[in-house]
Amino acid sequence: MDRPATLAASSVLFSSKSKQLATANGIMRAIAHPLRIKILGIIDEQGSACVFEIFQKLNLEQSIVSQQLRILRNAGLVNTKRDGKFINYSIDYTKVESTVAAVKHCNEQAPEEVKTRQRIVKRPYATANNITASASVNPAGMAASGR
């Protein structure tokens, strides 16, 4: 049995540059949090910032900011530099640029259905007409609850 063309195209897409895409995926997951985006914004604004400066600006507890910075550090998005008892965080822009390049490459290689966001698999969706037509009514005139 042959695979559909879209599946074949997606397997080629994900096999090429898979390490770079996996790294990009980890970075995008790390960025995909509103608080981490704010933290990155503060670091970008200042060039570098320590935990104290970040939690003061965000009016949060130090432990929360430290946890979020750990996630960013593990993803490789921020670099650290010790300055006495403070650790300054700066953004690793080369990592960000390589992530953007990986996403662009992925988009360029994607099947047309993905680029145009067309449905690959057609699924029937509920409409007002087929919901009311399929609803069963009990003798008392109440819709069946399915319990």
C-alpha positions in Angstrom: 0.0 0.0 0.0 1.4 3.4 -1.0 1.6 6.2 1.4 -0.3 9.4 0.5 1.9 12.1 -1.1 1.5 14.4 1.8 2.9 11.8 4.3 5.8 11.1 2.0 6.6 14.8 1.7 6.4 15.2 5.5 8.8 12.3 6.1 11.3 14.0 3.8 10.7 17.3 5.5 11.4 15.9 9.0 14.3 13.7 8.1 16.3 16.6 6.7 18.0 18.8 9.2 16.2 16.9 12.0 18.8 17.9 14.6 18.4 21.6 13.8 14.6 21.2 13.8 14.7 19.4 17.2 16.8 22.2 18.6 14.4 24.8 17.1 11.5 22.9 18.7 13.1 23.0 22.1 13.8 26.7 21.8 10.3 27.5 20.6 8.8 25.5 23.5 11.0 27.5 25.9 9.9 30.8 24.3 6.2 29.8 24.3 5.4 31.2 27.7 4.3 34.8 28.4 6.5 35.2 31.4 9.6 33.9 29.5 8.9 36.3 26.7 8.8 39.2 29.2 12.0 38.0 30.7 13.7 37.9 27.3 12.3 41.4 26.6 14.0 42.7 29.7 17.3 41.0 28.9 17.1 42.3 25.3 16.3 45.8 26.5 19.3 46.0 28.8 21.7 43.8 26.9 22.2 41.7 30.1 20.4 41.4 33.4 20.7 39.5 36.7 17.8 37.7 38.4 17.4 40.6 40.9 16.9 43.2 38.1 14.4 40.9 36.3 12.2 40.0 39.4 12.2 43.7 40.5 10.9 44.8 37.1 8.3 42.0 36.9 7.3 42.3 40.5 7.6 38.6 41.0 9.4 36.3 43.5 13.0 35.5 42.8 12.3 31.7 42.7 9.8 32.1 39.9 12.2 34.1 37.8 15.0 31.7 38.5 12.9 28.7 37.4 12.0 30.5 34.1 15.6 31.5 33.5 16.7 27.8 34.1 14.3 26.8 31.3 15.7 29.5 29.0 19.3 28.5 29.9 18.6 24.7 29.3 17.2 25.6 25.9 20.4 27.5 25.1 18.6 30.8 24.7 20.5 32.7 27.3 24.2 32.8 28.3 25.4 33.3 31.8 28.3 35.3 33.2 29.2 35.4 36.9 29.9 38.9 38.3 30.8 38.3 41.9 27.7 37.0 43.6 25.5 37.9 40.7 24.9 35.9 37.5 24.1 38.1 34.5 22.0 36.6 31.7 22.3 37.7 28.0 20.5 36.4 24.9 22.3 34.0 22.6 21.3 35.7 19.3 23.2 33.1 17.2 20.9 30.4 18.7 17.8 32.6 17.9 19.0 33.2 14.3 19.6 29.4 13.7 16.1 28.7 15.0 14.6 31.2 12.7 16.6 29.7 9.8 15.4 26.2 10.7 11.8 27.3 10.8 12.2 29.1 7.5 13.8 26.0 6.0 10.9 23.9 7.3 8.4 26.2 5.8 10.1 26.2 2.5 10.1 22.4 2.3 6.6 22.0 3.6 3.9 20.6 1.3 1.6 23.1 -0.2 -1.3 21.9 2.0 0.7 23.0 5.0 1.8 26.3 3.6 -1.8 27.3 2.7 -3.2 25.7 5.8 -5.6 23.5 3.8 -7.0 20.4 5.5 -5.2 17.3 4.5 -7.9 15.1 6.0 -11.5 16.1 5.6 -13.5 15.7 8.8 -17.3 16.2 9.1 -18.1 19.0 11.6 -21.2 19.5 13.5 -23.5 22.2 12.2 -26.7 23.6 13.6 -28.7 21.6 11.1 -27.2 18.1 11.8 -27.2 18.7 15.6 -30.9 19.4 15.8 -31.7 16.7 13.3 -29.8 14.1 15.3 -31.0 15.1 18.7 -33.3 12.7 20.2 -36.3 13.8 22.2 -37.9 11.8 25.0 -41.7 11.6 25.4 -41.7 14.3 28.0 -40.4 16.8 25.3 -36.9 17.0 26.9 -33.8 16.4 24.8 -32.0 13.2 25.8 -28.9 13.9 27.9 -27.1 10.7 27.2 -26.8 9.7 30.8 
